[in-house]
């Protein structure tokens, strides 16, 4: 039996470490348990993050070694190669080295007093009378119990611990399988532009992406609801009319496979003595699959609520429901809008998407979108840009296509 602590965080990814950072900042005695021997390994995402989102969280600017590139443009390609490009007035996103990013957040938490226990797998929750009282860990062949007043679950998409509380986990029907790769000698890329590729033949239920790095290498990947993502990536770089030309002489140096949840946040991410953050709670943008900024936003809320619960000696579900309420207040409207957008995109045929991309270019929507800076809170961004007649016309087509897609 190890001594009790105020708070335990399970997982040292961005959401776990950010929760630990904020808890330690508030003076809470917090300990982080990570099953791997190194923080940030293995890497599970492309690390494409919004600058405004990071700034809102107080984590931008980042150390130069962490940032691989910044982007002020995006090009969208249909399955036939039709393109629509937006050039923004200033950089809005950055690519980060996820291993270094994770370690940077962990170091911030450590500097404020958080303790990290690596190579320590959390096997089970300690649950007594339906209340989470701590965890059971496995470390170097030994099993130990650690009691705490509250557990923050940032274990990731498996949601294994969350299920032990009886809470309903994420919607597995809204999972896609992602593959992230790094390549050398990719041709015809613009160093400050992200490229997005649609097409059910290459990425059914999602899309593919390409992100140049400052060192000359390129991140490329896709996600798909069905089929083998490895085979789909091979098909993308050899058959797509645009991507195949870029990869004619390229070489892929490493790949990583990971699932992505697109169903929106779970309806209840708390119980007695327990809060879930990040992928475990499906706090991910349903449109793009980006979960770092959304998850960290909820992690900060979790730390605030957990701190109050510890101070008032009340970690009951009734008290902790404030966490869910604040998350819904902060992100609820935008995630609901994004779930609808995701379902619409999933139902649209490649021909409809091809027409929509052509229409966006024809209407000159790049001029309307030039001043966009907010890409995380997409519901609010959509309401803002709808003031433009061009955008309203494109949205009208979008919903027209949606209606026909459901006939």
C-alpha positions as CSV (number, residue, x, y, z in Angstrom):
1,X,0.0,0.0,0.0
2,X,1.4,3.4,-1.0
3,X,0.5,6.6,0.9
4,X,-2.7,8.4,-0.2
5,X,-2.5,11.5,-2.4
6,X,-5.1,14.2,-3.1
7,X,-5.4,13.4,-6.8
8,X,-4.2,10.8,-9.2
9,X,-4.0,11.3,-13.0
10,X,-3.9,8.3,-15.2
11,X,-1.9,8.9,-18.4
12,X,0.8,11.4,-19.2
13,X,-0.5,12.5,-22.6
14,X,-1.4,16.2,-23.2
15,X,-4.7,16.0,-21.3
16,X,-3.2,14.1,-18.4
17,X,-0.2,16.3,-18.0
18,X,-2.2,19.5,-18.5
19,X,-4.6,18.4,-15.8
20,X,-1.7,17.6,-13.5
21,X,-0.1,21.0,-14.4
22,X,-3.3,22.9,-13.4
23,X,-3.9,20.8,-10.3
24,X,-0.3,21.4,-9.1
25,X,-0.7,25.1,-9.8
26,X,-3.7,25.1,-7.5
27,X,-1.7,23.5,-4.8
28,X,-3.2,20.0,-5.0
29,X,-0.9,17.0,-4.2
30,X,-1.1,15.2,-7.6
31,X,0.6,12.1,-8.9
32,X,0.6,10.9,-12.6
33,X,0.8,7.3,-13.5
34,X,2.0,6.4,-17.0
35,X,2.2,2.8,-18.3
36,X,5.1,3.5,-20.7
37,X,8.7,4.0,-19.7
38,X,9.0,7.3,-21.6
39,X,6.6,10.2,-21.8
40,X,5.4,10.9,-25.4
41,X,6.2,7.4,-26.7
42,X,4.6,6.0,-28.7
43,X,3.2,9.0,-30.5
44,X,-0.5,8.7,-31.4
45,X,-1.4,11.8,-33.6
46,X,-0.1,14.2,-36.2
47,X,0.2,17.1,-33.7
48,X,-1.6,19.6,-35.9
49,X,-2.9,22.2,-33.4
50,X,-4.5,25.6,-33.5
51,X,-2.4,28.5,-32.4
52,X,-5.4,30.4,-31.0
53,X,-6.5,27.3,-29.0
54,X,-3.0,26.8,-27.5
55,X,-2.9,30.6,-26.7
56,X,-6.3,30.4,-25.0
57,X,-4.8,27.6,-22.8
58,X,-1.7,29.7,-22.0
59,X,0.7,27.3,-23.7
60,X,1.7,29.3,-26.8
61,X,4.2,30.3,-27.9
62,X,5.9,27.0,-27.5
63,X,9.7,26.3,-27.3
64,X,11.1,26.4,-30.9
65,X,12.3,22.8,-30.6
66,X,8.7,21.6,-30.1
67,X,7.2,23.4,-33.2
68,X,7.9,21.7,-36.5
69,X,6.1,24.3,-38.7
70,X,3.3,26.9,-38.8
71,X,0.6,27.1,-41.4
72,X,-1.4,30.0,-42.9
73,X,-3.0,28.1,-45.8
74,X,-5.0,25.0,-46.6
75,X,-5.8,23.3,-49.9
76,X,-8.7,20.9,-50.2
77,X,-8.7,18.3,-53.0
78,X,-11.6,16.2,-54.3
79,X,-11.1,12.6,-55.4
80,X,-10.7,13.8,-59.0
81,X,-8.1,16.4,-58.1
82,X,-10.3,19.4,-58.0
83,X,-8.8,22.0,-55.6
84,X,-10.0,24.8,-53.3
85,X,-7.3,26.8,-51.5
86,X,-7.6,29.3,-48.6
87,X,-4.7,31.7,-47.8
88,X,-5.2,33.3,-44.4
89,X,-3.8,36.6,-43.2
90,X,-1.6,35.1,-40.5
91,X,-0.6,31.6,-39.3
92,X,-3.5,29.8,-37.6
93,X,-2.1,26.3,-36.9
94,X,1.2,24.7,-36.1
95,X,2.6,21.2,-36.3
96,X,4.3,20.0,-33.1
97,X,6.6,17.1,-32.4
98,X,4.2,15.2,-30.2
99,X,6.9,13.5,-28.1
100,X,8.5,16.8,-27.3
101,X,5.2,18.5,-26.8
102,X,4.1,15.9,-24.3
103,X,7.4,16.1,-22.4
104,X,7.1,19.9,-22.3
105,X,3.7,19.8,-20.6
106,X,4.9,17.1,-18.2
107,X,7.9,19.2,-17.3
108,X,5.7,22.2,-16.6
109,X,3.6,20.0,-14.2
110,X,6.7,18.6,-12.5
111,X,8.1,22.1,-12.0
112,X,5.0,22.9,-10.0
113,X,5.2,19.8,-7.8
114,X,3.4,17.0,-9.7
115,X,5.0,13.6,-9.3
116,X,5.4,11.2,-12.3
117,X,5.5,7.4,-12.0
118,X,6.5,5.9,-15.3
119,X,6.4,2.2,-16.3
120,X,3.4,2.0,-14.0
121,X,0.3,0.5,-15.5
122,X,-3.0,1.2,-13.8
123,X,-4.7,-2.2,-13.7
124,X,-7.9,-1.3,-11.9
125,X,-9.8,1.3,-10.0
126,X,-10.3,0.8,-6.3
127,X,-14.1,1.1,-5.9
128,X,-15.8,1.0,-2.6
129,X,-19.6,1.5,-2.3
130,X,-19.7,2.8,-5.9
131,X,-17.1,5.4,-5.1
132,X,-13.6,5.5,-6.7
133,X,-11.1,5.5,-3.9
134,X,-7.8,5.1,-5.8
135,X,-6.0,2.7,-8.2
136,X,-4.2,-0.6,-8.4
137,X,-0.9,-0.4,-10.3
138,X,1.5,-2.9,-11.7
139,X,5.2,-1.8,-11.6
140,X,8.1,-4.1,-12.5
141,X,6.1,-7.2,-11.6
142,X,4.7,-5.8,-8.3
143,X,1.1,-4.8,-7.7
144,X,0.3,-1.9,-5.4
145,X,-2.7,0.0,-4.2
146,X,-2.6,3.8,-4.1
147,X,-5.5,5.7,-2.5
148,X,-6.6,9.1,-3.5
149,X,-9.4,11.5,-3.0
150,X,-10.1,11.8,-6.7
151,X,-8.9,10.1,-9.9
152,X,-8.7,11.9,-13.2
153,X,-8.8,9.4,-16.1
154,X,-6.7,10.5,-19.1
155,X,-5.9,7.0,-20.2
156,X,-6.9,7.5,-23.8
157,X,-9.4,6.0,-26.2
158,X,-9.5,2.5,-24.6
159,X,-11.7,4.0,-21.8
160,X,-10.9,0.8,-19.8
161,X,-11.1,2.4,-16.4
162,X,-14.1,4.5,-17.2
163,X,-16.1,1.4,-17.9
164,X,-15.2,0.1,-14.5
165,X,-17.2,3.0,-13.0
166,X,-20.3,1.9,-14.9
167,X,-20.2,5.0,-17.1
168,X,-21.1,4.6,-20.8
169,X,-18.0,4.8,-23.0
170,X,-17.7,6.5,-26.4
171,X,-19.7,5.4,-29.4
172,X,-17.6,2.7,-31.2
173,X,-19.7,3.1,-34.3
174,X,-18.1,6.6,-34.7
175,X,-14.5,5.3,-34.5
176,X,-12.2,5.5,-37.5
177,X,-8.7,3.9,-37.8
178,X,-6.0,6.4,-38.5
179,X,-2.5,6.0,-39.9
180,X,0.2,8.7,-39.5
181,X,3.4,8.5,-41.5
182,X,6.5,10.5,-42.2
183,X,8.0,10.8,-45.6
184,X,11.1,12.2,-47.4
185,X,11.4,13.8,-50.8
186,X,7.8,14.7,-51.3
187,X,7.4,17.1,-54.2
188,X,5.3,20.2,-54.9
189,X,4.4,21.1,-51.4
190,X,4.0,24.6,-50.0
191,X,5.9,25.0,-46.8
192,X,3.1,26.9,-45.0
193,X,0.1,25.1,-46.4
194,X,-1.7,22.0,-45.1
195,X,-3.3,19.8,-47.8
196,X,-6.5,17.8,-47.3
197,X,-7.7,15.0,-49.6
198,X,-11.3,13.7,-49.8
199,X,-12.5,10.5,-51.4
200,X,-14.3,7.4,-50.2
201,X,-11.9,5.3,-52.4
202,X,-9.0,6.6,-50.3
203,X,-10.4,7.5,-46.8
204,X,-14.0,6.3,-46.4
205,X,-15.6,8.2,-43.5
206,X,-12.9,10.7,-43.1
207,X,-10.1,12.3,-45.2
208,X,-6.3,12.2,-45.8
209,X,-3.8,15.0,-45.0
210,X,-0.3,16.2,-45.8
211,X,1.7,18.6,-43.7
212,X,5.2,19.8,-44.6
213,X,7.8,20.2,-41.9
214,X,10.6,22.8,-41.8
215,X,13.3,20.1,-42.0
216,X,12.2,19.1,-45.5
217,X,10.2,16.0,-44.3
218,X,6.5,15.7,-44.6
219,X,3.8,14.2,-42.4
220,X,1.1,12.3,-44.3
221,X,-1.8,10.3,-43.1
222,X,-5.5,9.4,-43.3
223,X,-8.3,7.8,-41.3
224,X,-11.1,5.5,-42.4
225,X,-14.2,3.9,-41.1
226,X,-13.5,0.7,-42.9
227,X,-10.7,-1.1,-44.8
228,X,-7.0,-1.4,-43.8
229,X,-5.5,2.1,-43.3
230,X,-2.1,0.9,-44.4
231,X,-3.5,-0.4,-47.7
232,X,-5.5,2.8,-48.1
233,X,-2.4,5.0,-47.6
234,X,-0.5,3.0,-50.3
235,X,-3.4,3.5,-52.6
236,X,-3.6,7.2,-51.9
237,X,0.1,7.9,-52.7
238,X,0.1,5.7,-55.8
239,X,-3.4,6.3,-57.3
240,X,-4.7,9.7,-56.3
241,X,-4.3,12.1,-59.3
242,X,-2.6,14.8,-57.1
243,X,-0.9,12.8,-54.3
244,X,0.6,10.2,-56.6
245,X,2.6,12.9,-58.4
246,X,3.9,14.3,-55.1
247,X,5.0,10.8,-54.0
248,X,6.6,9.7,-57.3
249,X,10.1,9.7,-55.8
250,X,9.2,9.9,-52.1
251,X,10.0,7.4,-49.3
252,X,8.0,6.7,-46.2
253,X,10.3,6.4,-43.2
254,X,7.9,5.5,-40.3
255,X,4.2,4.8,-39.7
256,X,1.9,4.7,-36.6
257,X,-1.6,3.4,-36.4
258,X,-4.2,4.7,-34.0
259,X,-8.0,4.9,-33.6
260,X,-9.9,8.3,-33.6
261,X,-13.3,8.9,-32.0
262,X,-15.7,11.2,-34.0
263,X,-18.9,10.8,-32.0
264,X,-18.6,13.9,-29.8
265,X,-18.1,13.9,-26.0
266,X,-19.7,11.2,-23.9
267,X,-22.9,12.4,-22.0
268,X,-21.5,11.7,-18.6
269,X,-17.7,11.9,-17.7
270,X,-17.9,11.9,-13.9
271,X,-18.9,9.7,-11.0
272,X,-18.1,9.6,-7.3
273,X,-14.4,10.3,-7.0
274,X,-13.8,10.1,-10.7
275,X,-13.4,12.4,-13.7
276,X,-12.6,11.5,-17.3
277,X,-10.8,13.8,-19.8
278,X,-9.5,13.7,-23.4
279,X,-10.0,10.7,-25.6
280,X,-11.3,8.6,-22.7
281,X,-14.3,11.0,-22.7
282,X,-14.4,11.4,-26.5
283,X,-13.5,15.1,-26.2
284,X,-12.5,15.3,-29.8
285,X,-13.6,17.4,-32.7
286,X,-15.9,15.3,-34.8
287,X,-15.0,17.1,-38.0
288,X,-11.2,16.8,-37.9
289,X,-10.5,14.3,-35.2
290,X,-8.3,16.8,-33.3
291,X,-8.5,16.1,-29.6
292,X,-5.5,17.9,-28.1
293,X,-6.9,21.4,-27.6
294,X,-10.5,20.2,-26.8
295,X,-9.1,17.6,-24.3
296,X,-6.8,20.1,-22.7
297,X,-9.6,22.6,-22.4
298,X,-11.7,20.0,-20.5
299,X,-8.6,18.9,-18.5
300,X,-8.3,22.5,-17.2
301,X,-12.0,22.5,-16.2
302,X,-11.5,19.1,-14.5
303,X,-8.5,20.4,-12.5
304,X,-10.6,23.4,-11.4
305,X,-13.5,21.3,-10.3
306,X,-11.3,18.6,-8.7
307,X,-9.5,21.2,-6.7
308,X,-12.7,22.6,-5.3
309,X,-13.9,19.1,-4.5
310,X,-10.8,18.3,-2.6
311,X,-10.9,21.6,-0.7
312,X,-14.5,21.1,0.3
313,X,-14.0,17.4,1.0
314,X,-16.8,16.5,-1.4
315,X,-16.0,14.3,-4.3
316,X,-19.5,13.1,-4.8
317,X,-21.1,12.7,-8.2
318,X,-23.5,15.5,-7.3
319,X,-20.6,17.9,-6.7
320,X,-18.5,16.7,-9.7
321,X,-21.4,17.2,-12.2
322,X,-20.2,20.8,-12.3
323,X,-17.4,19.5,-14.5
324,X,-19.8,18.2,-17.1
325,X,-21.9,21.4,-17.0
326,X,-18.8,23.6,-17.5
327,X,-17.6,21.5,-20.4
328,X,-21.0,21.6,-22.1
329,X,-21.1,25.3,-21.6
330,X,-17.7,25.8,-23.1
331,X,-17.8,23.3,-26.0
332,X,-21.3,21.9,-26.2
333,X,-22.7,24.1,-29.0
334,X,-19.7,23.7,-31.2
335,X,-19.4,19.9,-30.8
336,X,-23.1,19.5,-31.6
337,X,-22.6,21.5,-34.8
338,X,-19.6,19.5,-35.6
339,X,-21.3,16.1,-35.1
340,X,-24.0,17.2,-37.6
341,X,-21.3,18.3,-40.1
342,X,-19.5,15.0,-39.7
343,X,-22.7,13.0,-40.3
344,X,-23.4,15.2,-43.4
345,X,-20.0,14.7,-44.8
346,X,-20.2,10.9,-44.2
347,X,-23.4,10.7,-46.3
348,X,-22.2,12.9,-49.2
349,X,-21.0,11.1,-52.3
350,X,-17.6,11.9,-53.9
351,X,-19.4,13.5,-56.8
352,X,-21.2,15.9,-54.4
353,X,-18.0,16.7,-52.6
354,X,-16.3,17.3,-55.9
355,X,-19.1,19.7,-56.9
356,X,-18.9,21.5,-53.5
357,X,-15.2,22.0,-53.7
358,X,-15.6,23.4,-57.2
359,X,-18.4,25.7,-56.0
360,X,-16.3,27.0,-53.2
361,X,-13.5,28.0,-55.6
362,X,-16.1,29.5,-58.1
363,X,-17.7,31.6,-55.4
364,X,-14.4,32.9,-54.2
365,X,-14.9,31.7,-50.6
366,X,-11.2,32.0,-50.0
367,X,-11.8,35.8,-49.7
368,X,-14.5,35.2,-47.1
369,X,-12.4,32.8,-45.1
370,X,-9.2,34.9,-45.2
371,X,-9.7,36.4,-41.8
372,X,-10.6,33.2,-40.0
373,X,-8.5,32.6,-36.8
374,X,-10.7,30.3,-34.8
375,X,-10.7,26.7,-36.0
376,X,-11.5,24.8,-32.8
377,X,-14.9,26.4,-32.0
378,X,-16.2,25.6,-35.5
379,X,-19.9,26.2,-34.7
380,X,-19.3,29.8,-33.7
381,X,-16.9,30.3,-36.7
382,X,-19.7,29.0,-39.0
383,X,-22.2,31.5,-37.6
384,X,-19.7,34.3,-38.1
385,X,-18.8,33.6,-41.7
386,X,-22.5,33.0,-42.6
387,X,-22.7,36.8,-42.7
388,X,-21.1,36.5,-46.2
389,X,-23.5,35.9,-49.1
390,X,-20.8,33.7,-50.7
391,X,-20.7,31.5,-47.6
392,X,-24.5,31.4,-47.4
393,X,-24.7,30.2,-51.0
394,X,-22.1,27.4,-50.3
395,X,-24.0,26.3,-47.2
396,X,-27.2,26.2,-49.1
397,X,-25.6,23.8,-51.6
398,X,-24.2,21.8,-48.7
399,X,-27.6,21.2,-47.2
400,X,-29.1,20.6,-50.6
401,X,-26.5,17.8,-51.1
402,X,-27.3,16.6,-47.6
403,X,-31.0,16.2,-48.4
404,X,-30.3,14.2,-51.6
405,X,-27.7,12.1,-49.7
406,X,-30.5,10.9,-47.4
407,X,-33.0,10.0,-50.1
